Amino acid sequence: DDTTAELKRIWTDSRHRRRGHARVLMARLEADIAARGYTRIYPTTGDRQPEAAALYVSMGYTRLDEPLPAEGEVYPIAFLKVL
C-alpha cells in the first residue's frame, strides 16, 4: 500500500559489523521514510540472519507471523514498525 515502505536486502559488510553502523543507517532510513509521508516500515530478513532480526526487534519492530515463500534455501522473516 502507499503508506508502507518496504526494505529488502540491506546488510552491513562483515568487516564493519558490531560498530553501530546498522543502527545509525536504520535510524536515518526511518527519518527519511517518515519525511516522505510513510507511516509504516516493513523490512524482511532471512532466517539465517539472527543478528538482523535482533536489530529490528531492538529498534521497536514487531516480528510478523505471516508465512513468506522461501527464496532458495532461505526463509524470509517479516517485521513491521508503525512510525
PyMOL Python script that loads the backbone (N, CA, C, O; Angstrom):
from pymol import cmd

cmd.read_pdbstr("""\
ATOM      1  N   ASP A   1       0.833  -1.188   0.000  1.00  0.00           N
ATOM      2  CA  ASP A   1       0.000   0.000   0.000  1.00  0.00           C
ATOM      3  C   ASP A   1       0.877   1.251   0.000  1.00  0.00           C
ATOM      4  O   ASP A   1       2.096   1.160   0.144  1.00  0.00           O
ATOM      5  N   ASP A   2       0.269   2.387  -0.158  1.00  0.00           N
ATOM      6  CA  ASP A   2       1.055   3.625  -0.291  1.00  0.00           C
ATOM      7  C   ASP A   2       1.448   4.250   1.052  1.00  0.00           C
ATOM      8  O   ASP A   2       1.989   5.355   1.073  1.00  0.00           O
ATOM      9  N   THR A   3       1.190   3.569   2.163  1.00  0.00           N
ATOM     10  CA  THR A   3       1.632   4.080   3.470  1.00  0.00           C
ATOM     11  C   THR A   3       2.780   3.264   4.056  1.00  0.00           C
ATOM     12  O   THR A   3       3.307   3.596   5.117  1.00  0.00           O
ATOM     13  N   THR A   4       3.166   2.192   3.356  1.00  0.00           N
ATOM     14  CA  THR A   4       4.183   1.279   3.879  1.00  0.00           C
ATOM     15  C   THR A   4       5.432   1.282   3.007  1.00  0.00           C
ATOM     16  O   THR A   4       5.355   1.084   1.794  1.00  0.00           O
ATOM     17  N   ALA A   5       6.576   1.508   3.633  1.00  0.00           N
ATOM     18  CA  ALA A   5       7.869   1.415   2.949  1.00  0.00           C
ATOM     19  C   ALA A   5       8.432   0.022   3.191  1.00  0.00           C
ATOM     20  O   ALA A   5       8.483  -0.442   4.330  1.00  0.00           O
ATOM     21  N   GLU A   6       8.851  -0.641   2.127  1.00  0.00           N
ATOM     22  CA  GLU A   6       9.407  -1.990   2.239  1.00  0.00           C
ATOM     23  C   GLU A   6      10.925  -1.931   2.096  1.00  0.00           C
ATOM     24  O   GLU A   6      11.448  -1.325   1.161  1.00  0.00           O
ATOM     25  N   LEU A   7      11.620  -2.565   3.029  1.00  0.00           N
ATOM     26  CA  LEU A   7      13.083  -2.619   2.995  1.00  0.00           C
ATOM     27  C   LEU A   7      13.510  -4.061   2.754  1.00  0.00           C
ATOM     28  O   LEU A   7      13.077  -4.972   3.459  1.00  0.00           O
ATOM     29  N   LYS A   8      14.368  -4.261   1.749  1.00  0.00           N
ATOM     30  CA  LYS A   8      14.845  -5.608   1.430  1.00  0.00           C
ATOM     31  C   LYS A   8      16.336  -5.561   1.136  1.00  0.00           C
ATOM     32  O   LYS A   8      16.861  -4.575   0.619  1.00  0.00           O
ATOM     33  N   ARG A   9      16.999  -6.651   1.479  1.00  0.00           N
ATOM     34  CA  ARG A   9      18.403  -6.877   1.136  1.00  0.00           C
ATOM     35  C   ARG A   9      19.324  -5.751   1.601  1.00  0.00           C
ATOM     36  O   ARG A   9      20.105  -5.202   0.823  1.00  0.00           O
ATOM     37  N   ILE A  10      19.214  -5.429   2.866  1.00  0.00           N
ATOM     38  CA  ILE A  10      20.105  -4.450   3.493  1.00  0.00           C
ATOM     39  C   ILE A  10      21.037  -5.222   4.417  1.00  0.00           C
ATOM     40  O   ILE A  10      20.581  -6.049   5.207  1.00  0.00           O
ATOM     41  N   TRP A  11      22.318  -4.963   4.326  1.00  0.00           N
ATOM     42  CA  TRP A  11      23.259  -5.639   5.222  1.00  0.00           C
ATOM     43  C   TRP A  11      24.481  -4.778   5.442  1.00  0.00           C
ATOM     44  O   TRP A  11      24.744  -3.831   4.700  1.00  0.00           O
ATOM     45  N   THR A  12      25.217  -5.126   6.473  1.00  0.00           N
ATOM     46  CA  THR A  12      26.484  -4.480   6.791  1.00  0.00           C
ATOM     47  C   THR A  12      27.594  -5.466   6.463  1.00  0.00           C
ATOM     48  O   THR A  12      27.538  -6.628   6.866  1.00  0.00           O
ATOM     49  N   ASP A  13      28.587  -5.011   5.745  1.00  0.00           N
ATOM     50  CA  ASP A  13      29.727  -5.861   5.418  1.00  0.00           C
ATOM     51  C   ASP A  13      30.344  -6.392   6.710  1.00  0.00           C
ATOM     52  O   ASP A  13      30.433  -5.675   7.707  1.00  0.00           O
ATOM     53  N   SER A  14      30.762  -7.635   6.680  1.00  0.00           N
ATOM     54  CA  SER A  14      31.276  -8.282   7.895  1.00  0.00           C
ATOM     55  C   SER A  14      32.453  -7.533   8.515  1.00  0.00           C
ATOM     56  O   SER A  14      32.671  -7.631   9.723  1.00  0.00           O
ATOM     57  N   ARG A  15      33.206  -6.796   7.726  1.00  0.00           N
ATOM     58  CA  ARG A  15      34.348  -6.037   8.269  1.00  0.00           C
ATOM     59  C   ARG A  15      33.908  -4.831   9.096  1.00  0.00           C
ATOM     60  O   ARG A  15      34.710  -4.248   9.826  1.00  0.00           O
ATOM     61  N   HIS A  16      32.636  -4.461   8.982  1.00  0.00           N
ATOM     62  CA  HIS A  16      32.155  -3.253   9.656  1.00  0.00           C
ATOM     63  C   HIS A  16      31.043  -3.526  10.664  1.00  0.00           C
ATOM     64  O   HIS A  16      30.383  -2.595  11.126  1.00  0.00           O
ATOM     65  N   ARG A  17      30.835  -4.773  11.002  1.00  0.00           N
ATOM     66  CA  ARG A  17      29.772  -5.123  11.950  1.00  0.00           C
ATOM     67  C   ARG A  17      30.202  -4.855  13.383  1.00  0.00           C
ATOM     68  O   ARG A  17      31.388  -4.718  13.685  1.00  0.00           O
ATOM     69  N   ARG A  18      29.194  -4.783  14.263  1.00  0.00           N
ATOM     70  CA  ARG A  18      29.395  -4.597  15.710  1.00  0.00           C
ATOM     71  C   ARG A  18      29.966  -3.219  16.043  1.00  0.00           C
ATOM     72  O   ARG A  18      30.654  -3.051  17.050  1.00  0.00           O
ATOM     73  N   ARG A  19      29.677  -2.240  15.194  1.00  0.00           N
ATOM     74  CA  ARG A  19      30.152  -0.869  15.431  1.00  0.00           C
ATOM     75  C   ARG A  19      29.004   0.139  15.470  1.00  0.00           C
ATOM     76  O   ARG A  19      29.236   1.340  15.602  1.00  0.00           O
ATOM     77  N   GLY A  20      27.774  -0.345  15.355  1.00  0.00           N
ATOM     78  CA  GLY A  20      26.619   0.543  15.402  1.00  0.00           C
ATOM     79  C   GLY A  20      26.221   1.137  14.062  1.00  0.00           C
ATOM     80  O   GLY A  20      25.297   1.947  14.000  1.00  0.00           O
ATOM     81  N   HIS A  21      26.903   0.750  12.984  1.00  0.00           N
ATOM     82  CA  HIS A  21      26.585   1.318  11.667  1.00  0.00           C
ATOM     83  C   HIS A  21      25.162   0.983  11.225  1.00  0.00           C
ATOM     84  O   HIS A  21      24.463   1.842  10.687  1.00  0.00           O
ATOM     85  N   ALA A  22      24.734  -0.243  11.445  1.00  0.00           N
ATOM     86  CA  ALA A  22      23.389  -0.647  11.022  1.00  0.00           C
ATOM     87  C   ALA A  22      22.321   0.144  11.769  1.00  0.00           C
ATOM     88  O   ALA A  22      21.319   0.551  11.181  1.00  0.00           O
ATOM     89  N   ARG A  23      22.532   0.358  13.050  1.00  0.00           N
ATOM     90  CA  ARG A  23      21.568   1.124  13.849  1.00  0.00           C
ATOM     91  C   ARG A  23      21.479   2.569  13.347  1.00  0.00           C
ATOM     92  O   ARG A  23      20.387   3.127  13.244  1.00  0.00           O
ATOM     93  N   VAL A  24      22.619   3.167  13.039  1.00  0.00           N
ATOM     94  CA  VAL A  24      22.639   4.542  12.517  1.00  0.00           C
ATOM     95  C   VAL A  24      21.939   4.591  11.160  1.00  0.00           C
ATOM     96  O   VAL A  24      21.133   5.485  10.904  1.00  0.00           O
ATOM     97  N   LEU A  25      22.250   3.631  10.297  1.00  0.00           N
ATOM     98  CA  LEU A  25      21.625   3.581   8.977  1.00  0.00           C
ATOM     99  C   LEU A  25      20.116   3.422   9.092  1.00  0.00           C
ATOM    100  O   LEU A  25      19.367   4.124   8.413  1.00  0.00           O
ATOM    101  N   MET A  26      19.662   2.506   9.945  1.00  0.00           N
ATOM    102  CA  MET A  26      18.224   2.290  10.103  1.00  0.00           C
ATOM    103  C   MET A  26      17.528   3.534  10.649  1.00  0.00           C
ATOM    104  O   MET A  26      16.430   3.873  10.205  1.00  0.00           O
ATOM    105  N   ALA A  27      18.150   4.212  11.600  1.00  0.00           N
ATOM    106  CA  ALA A  27      17.554   5.439  12.146  1.00  0.00           C
ATOM    107  C   ALA A  27      17.418   6.493  11.051  1.00  0.00           C
ATOM    108  O   ALA A  27      16.408   7.194  10.983  1.00  0.00           O
ATOM    109  N   ARG A  28      18.428   6.604  10.201  1.00  0.00           N
ATOM    110  CA  ARG A  28      18.376   7.571   9.100  1.00  0.00           C
ATOM    111  C   ARG A  28      17.302   7.184   8.089  1.00  0.00           C
ATOM    112  O   ARG A  28      16.548   8.036   7.619  1.00  0.00           O
ATOM    113  N   LEU A  29      17.235   5.905   7.760  1.00  0.00           N
ATOM    114  CA  LEU A  29      16.191   5.440   6.848  1.00  0.00           C
ATOM    115  C   LEU A  29      14.805   5.711   7.416  1.00  0.00           C
ATOM    116  O   LEU A  29      13.914   6.159   6.694  1.00  0.00           O
ATOM    117  N   GLU A  30      14.618   5.444   8.699  1.00  0.00           N
ATOM    118  CA  GLU A  30      13.322   5.707   9.331  1.00  0.00           C
ATOM    119  C   GLU A  30      12.951   7.181   9.222  1.00  0.00           C
ATOM    120  O   GLU A  30      11.807   7.510   8.906  1.00  0.00           O
ATOM    121  N   ALA A  31      13.906   8.069   9.480  1.00  0.00           N
ATOM    122  CA  ALA A  31      13.639   9.508   9.394  1.00  0.00           C
ATOM    123  C   ALA A  31      13.295   9.909   7.961  1.00  0.00           C
ATOM    124  O   ALA A  31      12.351  10.668   7.740  1.00  0.00           O
ATOM    125  N   ASP A  32      14.047   9.410   6.999  1.00  0.00           N
ATOM    126  CA  ASP A  32      13.781   9.733   5.595  1.00  0.00           C
ATOM    127  C   ASP A  32      12.433   9.180   5.141  1.00  0.00           C
ATOM    128  O   ASP A  32      11.692   9.846   4.418  1.00  0.00           O
ATOM    129  N   ILE A  33      12.125   7.972   5.567  1.00  0.00           N
ATOM    130  CA  ILE A  33      10.851   7.350   5.210  1.00  0.00           C
ATOM    131  C   ILE A  33       9.686   8.148   5.797  1.00  0.00           C
ATOM    132  O   ILE A  33       8.700   8.402   5.106  1.00  0.00           O
ATOM    133  N   ALA A  34       9.795   8.542   7.059  1.00  0.00           N
ATOM    134  CA  ALA A  34       8.739   9.343   7.699  1.00  0.00           C
ATOM    135  C   ALA A  34       8.584  10.689   7.002  1.00  0.00           C
ATOM    136  O   ALA A  34       7.464  11.167   6.821  1.00  0.00           O
ATOM    137  N   ALA A  35       9.699  11.303   6.609  1.00  0.00           N
ATOM    138  CA  ALA A  35       9.652  12.604   5.932  1.00  0.00           C
ATOM    139  C   ALA A  35       8.940  12.507   4.583  1.00  0.00           C
ATOM    140  O   ALA A  35       8.412  13.502   4.086  1.00  0.00           O
ATOM    141  N   ARG A  36       8.925  11.336   4.003  1.00  0.00           N
ATOM    142  CA  ARG A  36       8.247  11.126   2.720  1.00  0.00           C
ATOM    143  C   ARG A  36       6.771  10.745   2.898  1.00  0.00           C
ATOM    144  O   ARG A  36       6.076  10.473   1.919  1.00  0.00           O
ATOM    145  N   GLY A  37       6.302  10.727   4.139  1.00  0.00           N
ATOM    146  CA  GLY A  37       4.891  10.508   4.400  1.00  0.00           C
ATOM    147  C   GLY A  37       4.464   9.076   4.670  1.00  0.00           C
ATOM    148  O   GLY A  37       3.278   8.809   4.864  1.00  0.00           O
ATOM    149  N   TYR A  38       5.413   8.157   4.684  1.00  0.00           N
ATOM    150  CA  TYR A  38       5.055   6.777   5.018  1.00  0.00           C
ATOM    151  C   TYR A  38       4.815   6.668   6.521  1.00  0.00           C
ATOM    152  O   TYR A  38       5.430   7.387   7.310  1.00  0.00           O
ATOM    153  N   THR A  39       3.928   5.776   6.906  1.00  0.00           N
ATOM    154  CA  THR A  39       3.612   5.613   8.325  1.00  0.00           C
ATOM    155  C   THR A  39       4.005   4.245   8.868  1.00  0.00           C
ATOM    156  O   THR A  39       3.926   4.002  10.072  1.00  0.00           O
ATOM    157  N   ARG A  40       4.429   3.353   7.975  1.00  0.00           N
ATOM    158  CA  ARG A  40       4.827   2.009   8.402  1.00  0.00           C
ATOM    159  C   ARG A  40       6.074   1.581   7.625  1.00  0.00           C
ATOM    160  O   ARG A  40       6.270   1.966   6.472  1.00  0.00           O
ATOM    161  N   ILE A  41       6.913   0.773   8.286  1.00  0.00           N
ATOM    162  CA  ILE A  41       8.101   0.218   7.631  1.00  0.00           C
ATOM    163  C   ILE A  41       8.033  -1.298   7.743  1.00  0.00           C
ATOM    164  O   ILE A  41       7.773  -1.847   8.814  1.00  0.00           O
ATOM    165  N   TYR A  42       8.268  -1.960   6.623  1.00  0.00           N
ATOM    166  CA  TYR A  42       8.156  -3.412   6.519  1.00  0.00           C
ATOM    167  C   TYR A  42       9.483  -3.971   5.995  1.00  0.00           C
ATOM    168  O   TYR A  42       9.653  -4.120   4.784  1.00  0.00           O
ATOM    169  N   PRO A  43      10.421  -4.281   6.891  1.00  0.00           N
ATOM    170  CA  PRO A  43      11.660  -4.917   6.433  1.00  0.00           C
ATOM    171  C   PRO A  43      11.542  -6.439   6.493  1.00  0.00           C
ATOM    172  O   PRO A  43      10.771  -6.989   7.280  1.00  0.00           O
ATOM    173  N   THR A  44      12.311  -7.092   5.660  1.00  0.00           N
ATOM    174  CA  THR A  44      12.418  -8.545   5.735  1.00  0.00           C
ATOM    175  C   THR A  44      13.891  -8.922   5.849  1.00  0.00           C
ATOM    176  O   THR A  44      14.775  -8.192   5.401  1.00  0.00           O
ATOM    177  N   THR A  45      14.128 -10.059   6.448  1.00  0.00           N
ATOM    178  CA  THR A  45      15.471 -10.622   6.532  1.00  0.00           C
ATOM    179  C   THR A  45      15.332 -12.130   6.408  1.00  0.00           C
ATOM    180  O   THR A  45      14.217 -12.651   6.399  1.00  0.00           O
ATOM    181  N   GLY A  46      16.431 -12.821   6.315  1.00  0.00           N
ATOM    182  CA  GLY A  46      16.375 -14.271   6.195  1.00  0.00           C
ATOM    183  C   GLY A  46      16.501 -14.959   7.537  1.00  0.00           C
ATOM    184  O   GLY A  46      16.966 -14.376   8.516  1.00  0.00           O
ATOM    185  N   ASP A  47      16.078 -16.205   7.562  1.00  0.00           N
ATOM    186  CA  ASP A  47      16.155 -16.968   8.807  1.00  0.00           C
ATOM    187  C   ASP A  47      17.595 -17.266   9.212  1.00  0.00           C
ATOM    188  O   ASP A  47      17.839 -17.728  10.327  1.00  0.00           O
ATOM    189  N   ARG A  48      18.533 -17.012   8.338  1.00  0.00           N
ATOM    190  CA  ARG A  48      19.950 -17.219   8.652  1.00  0.00           C
ATOM    191  C   ARG A  48      20.647 -15.931   9.094  1.00  0.00           C
ATOM    192  O   ARG A  48      21.873 -15.902   9.200  1.00  0.00           O
ATOM    193  N   GLN A  49      19.891 -14.879   9.349  1.00  0.00           N
ATOM    194  CA  GLN A  49      20.445 -13.609   9.815  1.00  0.00           C
ATOM    195  C   GLN A  49      19.853 -13.222  11.172  1.00  0.00           C
ATOM    196  O   GLN A  49      19.133 -12.227  11.267  1.00  0.00           O
ATOM    197  N   PRO A  50      20.145 -13.993  12.217  1.00  0.00           N
ATOM    198  CA  PRO A  50      19.569 -13.682  13.526  1.00  0.00           C
ATOM    199  C   PRO A  50      20.013 -12.321  14.052  1.00  0.00           C
ATOM    200  O   PRO A  50      19.293 -11.703  14.835  1.00  0.00           O
ATOM    201  N   GLU A  51      21.178 -11.846  13.639  1.00  0.00           N
ATOM    202  CA  GLU A  51      21.635 -10.524  14.086  1.00  0.00           C
ATOM    203  C   GLU A  51      20.724  -9.431  13.547  1.00  0.00           C
ATOM    204  O   GLU A  51      20.401  -8.481  14.261  1.00  0.00           O
ATOM    205  N   ALA A  52      20.308  -9.559  12.292  1.00  0.00           N
ATOM    206  CA  ALA A  52      19.400  -8.573  11.708  1.00  0.00           C
ATOM    207  C   ALA A  52      18.051  -8.608  12.415  1.00  0.00           C
ATOM    208  O   ALA A  52      17.476  -7.562  12.718  1.00  0.00           O
ATOM    209  N   ALA A  53      17.549  -9.803  12.676  1.00  0.00           N
ATOM    210  CA  ALA A  53      16.275  -9.929  13.387  1.00  0.00           C
ATOM    211  C   ALA A  53      16.364  -9.285  14.764  1.00  0.00           C
ATOM    212  O   ALA A  53      15.441  -8.588  15.185  1.00  0.00           O
ATOM    213  N   ALA A  54      17.465  -9.513  15.462  1.00  0.00           N
ATOM    214  CA  ALA A  54      17.647  -8.917  16.793  1.00  0.00           C
ATOM    215  C   ALA A  54      17.724  -7.399  16.704  1.00  0.00           C
ATOM    216  O   ALA A  54      17.189  -6.700  17.565  1.00  0.00           O
ATOM    217  N   LEU A  55      18.383  -6.883  15.673  1.00  0.00           N
ATOM    218  CA  LEU A  55      18.465  -5.427  15.493  1.00  0.00           C
ATOM    219  C   LEU A  55      17.071  -4.841  15.311  1.00  0.00           C
ATOM    220  O   LEU A  55      16.718  -3.864  15.971  1.00  0.00           O
ATOM    221  N   TYR A  56      16.275  -5.432  14.418  1.00  0.00           N
ATOM    222  CA  TYR A  56      14.933  -4.906  14.182  1.00  0.00           C
ATOM    223  C   TYR A  56      14.109  -4.900  15.467  1.00  0.00           C
ATOM    224  O   TYR A  56      13.458  -3.903  15.779  1.00  0.00           O
ATOM    225  N   VAL A  57      14.133  -5.990  16.205  1.00  0.00           N
ATOM    226  CA  VAL A  57      13.368  -6.059  17.457  1.00  0.00           C
ATOM    227  C   VAL A  57      13.863  -5.000  18.437  1.00  0.00           C
ATOM    228  O   VAL A  57      13.056  -4.347  19.098  1.00  0.00           O
ATOM    229  N   SER A  58      15.175  -4.823  18.540  1.00  0.00           N
ATOM    230  CA  SER A  58      15.724  -3.838  19.480  1.00  0.00           C
ATOM    231  C   SER A  58      15.369  -2.407  19.090  1.00  0.00           C
ATOM    232  O   SER A  58      15.417  -1.504  19.925  1.00  0.00           O
ATOM    233  N   MET A  59      15.009  -2.198  17.816  1.00  0.00           N
ATOM    234  CA  MET A  59      14.643  -0.861  17.346  1.00  0.00           C
ATOM    235  C   MET A  59      13.132  -0.659  17.287  1.00  0.00           C
ATOM    236  O   MET A  59      12.652   0.305  16.690  1.00  0.00           O
ATOM    237  N   GLY A  60      12.379  -1.580  17.916  1.00  0.00           N
ATOM    238  CA  GLY A  60      10.940  -1.384  18.024  1.00  0.00           C
ATOM    239  C   GLY A  60      10.099  -2.035  16.945  1.00  0.00           C
ATOM    240  O   GLY A  60       8.900  -1.771  16.860  1.00  0.00           O
ATOM    241  N   TYR A  61      10.694  -2.873  16.125  1.00  0.00           N
ATOM    242  CA  TYR A  61       9.945  -3.592  15.099  1.00  0.00           C
ATOM    243  C   TYR A  61       9.302  -4.833  15.718  1.00  0.00           C
ATOM    244  O   TYR A  61       9.839  -5.422  16.656  1.00  0.00           O
ATOM    245  N   THR A  62       8.162  -5.215  15.184  1.00  0.00           N
ATOM    246  CA  THR A  62       7.457  -6.410  15.618  1.00  0.00           C
ATOM    247  C   THR A  62       7.625  -7.487  14.557  1.00  0.00           C
ATOM    248  O   THR A  62       7.397  -7.247  13.371  1.00  0.00           O
ATOM    249  N   ARG A  63       8.023  -8.663  14.992  1.00  0.00           N
ATOM    250  CA  ARG A  63       8.131  -9.781  14.049  1.00  0.00           C
ATOM    251  C   ARG A  63       6.729 -10.247  13.686  1.00  0.00           C
ATOM    252  O   ARG A  63       5.899 -10.474  14.566  1.00  0.00           O
ATOM    253  N   LEU A  64       6.467 -10.388  12.397  1.00  0.00           N
ATOM    254  CA  LEU A  64       5.164 -10.826  11.923  1.00  0.00           C
ATOM    255  C   LEU A  64       5.158 -12.338  11.743  1.00  0.00           C
ATOM    256  O   LEU A  64       6.176 -12.939  11.401  1.00  0.00           O
ATOM    257  N   ASP A  65       4.006 -12.936  11.975  1.00  0.00           N
ATOM    258  CA  ASP A  65       3.882 -14.385  11.867  1.00  0.00           C
ATOM    259  C   ASP A  65       3.470 -14.848  10.478  1.00  0.00           C
ATOM    260  O   ASP A  65       3.315 -16.046  10.239  1.00  0.00           O
ATOM    261  N   GLU A  66       3.291 -13.897   9.559  1.00  0.00           N
ATOM    262  CA  GLU A  66       2.830 -14.287   8.232  1.00  0.00           C
ATOM    263  C   GLU A  66       3.879 -15.146   7.521  1.00  0.00           C
ATOM    264  O   GLU A  66       5.064 -14.814   7.530  1.00  0.00           O
ATOM    265  N   PRO A  67       3.449 -16.235   6.913  1.00  0.00           N
ATOM    266  CA  PRO A  67       4.408 -17.070   6.186  1.00  0.00           C
ATOM    267  C   PRO A  67       4.790 -16.415   4.863  1.00  0.00           C
ATOM    268  O   PRO A  67       3.929 -15.938   4.123  1.00  0.00           O
ATOM    269  N   LEU A  68       6.076 -16.397   4.578  1.00  0.00           N
ATOM    270  CA  LEU A  68       6.570 -15.862   3.316  1.00  0.00           C
ATOM    271  C   LEU A  68       7.185 -17.006   2.519  1.00  0.00           C
ATOM    272  O   LEU A  68       7.739 -17.936   3.105  1.00  0.00           O
ATOM    273  N   PRO A  69       7.095 -16.949   1.195  1.00  0.00           N
ATOM    274  CA  PRO A  69       7.659 -18.036   0.394  1.00  0.00           C
ATOM    275  C   PRO A  69       9.181 -18.084   0.512  1.00  0.00           C
ATOM    276  O   PRO A  69       9.846 -17.054   0.625  1.00  0.00           O
ATOM    277  N   ALA A  70       9.707 -19.289   0.483  1.00  0.00           N
ATOM    278  CA  ALA A  70      11.158 -19.474   0.563  1.00  0.00           C
ATOM    279  C   ALA A  70      11.819 -18.874  -0.670  1.00  0.00           C
ATOM    280  O   ALA A  70      11.266 -18.894  -1.770  1.00  0.00           O
ATOM    281  N   GLU A  71      13.017 -18.341  -0.455  1.00  0.00           N
ATOM    282  CA  GLU A  71      13.853 -17.839  -1.545  1.00  0.00           C
ATOM    283  C   GLU A  71      15.070 -18.752  -1.606  1.00  0.00           C
ATOM    284  O   GLU A  71      16.084 -18.495  -0.956  1.00  0.00           O
ATOM    285  N   GLY A  72      14.963 -19.815  -2.387  1.00  0.00           N
ATOM    286  CA  GLY A  72      16.014 -20.832  -2.385  1.00  0.00           C
ATOM    287  C   GLY A  72      15.945 -21.599  -1.080  1.00  0.00           C
ATOM    288  O   GLY A  72      14.911 -22.177  -0.745  1.00  0.00           O
ATOM    289  N   GLU A  73      17.041 -21.603  -0.348  1.00  0.00           N
ATOM    290  CA  GLU A  73      17.088 -22.291   0.946  1.00  0.00           C
ATOM    291  C   GLU A  73      16.887 -21.334   2.118  1.00  0.00           C
ATOM    292  O   GLU A  73      17.034 -21.725   3.276  1.00  0.00           O
ATOM    293  N   VAL A  74      16.553 -20.091   1.816  1.00  0.00           N
ATOM    294  CA  VAL A  74      16.369 -19.071   2.851  1.00  0.00           C
ATOM    295  C   VAL A  74      14.878 -18.813   3.042  1.00  0.00           C
ATOM    296  O   VAL A  74      14.125 -18.685   2.077  1.00  0.00           O
ATOM    297  N   TYR A  75      14.471 -18.739   4.299  1.00  0.00           N
ATOM    298  CA  TYR A  75      13.080 -18.439   4.616  1.00  0.00           C
ATOM    299  C   TYR A  75      12.996 -17.023   5.168  1.00  0.00           C
ATOM    300  O   TYR A  75      13.512 -16.751   6.252  1.00  0.00           O
ATOM    301  N   PRO A  76      12.349 -16.113   4.431  1.00  0.00           N
ATOM    302  CA  PRO A  76      12.262 -14.726   4.879  1.00  0.00           C
ATOM    303  C   PRO A  76      11.422 -14.568   6.145  1.00  0.00           C
ATOM    304  O   PRO A  76      10.463 -15.303   6.382  1.00  0.00           O
ATOM    305  N   ILE A  77      11.814 -13.597   6.934  1.00  0.00           N
ATOM    306  CA  ILE A  77      11.094 -13.221   8.148  1.00  0.00           C
ATOM    307  C   ILE A  77      10.726 -11.750   7.994  1.00  0.00           C
ATOM    308  O   ILE A  77      11.580 -10.923   7.674  1.00  0.00           O
ATOM    309  N   ALA A  78       9.463 -11.429   8.221  1.00  0.00           N
ATOM    310  CA  ALA A  78       8.981 -10.059   8.064  1.00  0.00           C
ATOM    311  C   ALA A  78       8.823  -9.380   9.420  1.00  0.00           C
ATOM    312  O   ALA A  78       8.521 -10.015  10.431  1.00  0.00           O
ATOM    313  N   PHE A  79       9.037  -8.068   9.404  1.00  0.00           N
ATOM    314  CA  PHE A  79       8.884  -7.229  10.589  1.00  0.00           C
ATOM    315  C   PHE A  79       8.052  -6.013  10.208  1.00  0.00           C
ATOM    316  O   PHE A  79       7.901  -5.701   9.026  1.00  0.00           O
ATOM    317  N   LEU A  80       7.516  -5.332  11.207  1.00  0.00           N
ATOM    318  CA  LEU A  80       6.732  -4.127  10.957  1.00  0.00           C
ATOM    319  C   LEU A  80       6.976  -3.125  12.071  1.00  0.00           C
ATOM    320  O   LEU A  80       7.073  -3.482  13.245  1.00  0.00           O
ATOM    321  N   LYS A  81       7.072  -1.867  11.676  1.00  0.00           N
ATOM    322  CA  LYS A  81       7.149  -0.782  12.654  1.00  0.00           C
ATOM    323  C   LYS A  81       6.216   0.321  12.197  1.00  0.00           C
ATOM    324  O   LYS A  81       6.271   0.761  11.049  1.00  0.00           O
ATOM    325  N   VAL A  82       5.359   0.765  13.103  1.00  0.00           N
ATOM    326  CA  VAL A  82       4.484   1.894  12.835  1.00  0.00           C
ATOM    327  C   VAL A  82       5.197   3.136  13.342  1.00  0.00           C
ATOM    328  O   VAL A  82       5.612   3.204  14.499  1.00  0.00           O
ATOM    329  N   LEU A  83       5.332   4.109  12.462  1.00  0.00           N
ATOM    330  CA  LEU A  83       6.052   5.338  12.826  1.00  0.00           C
ATOM    331  C   LEU A  83       5.153   6.304  13.574  1.00  0.00           C
ATOM    332  O   LEU A  83       5.594   7.388  13.956  1.00  0.00           O
TER     333      LEU A  83
END
""", "prot")
cmd.dss("prot")
cmd.show_as("cartoon", "prot")
cmd.util.cbc("prot")
cmd.orient("prot")
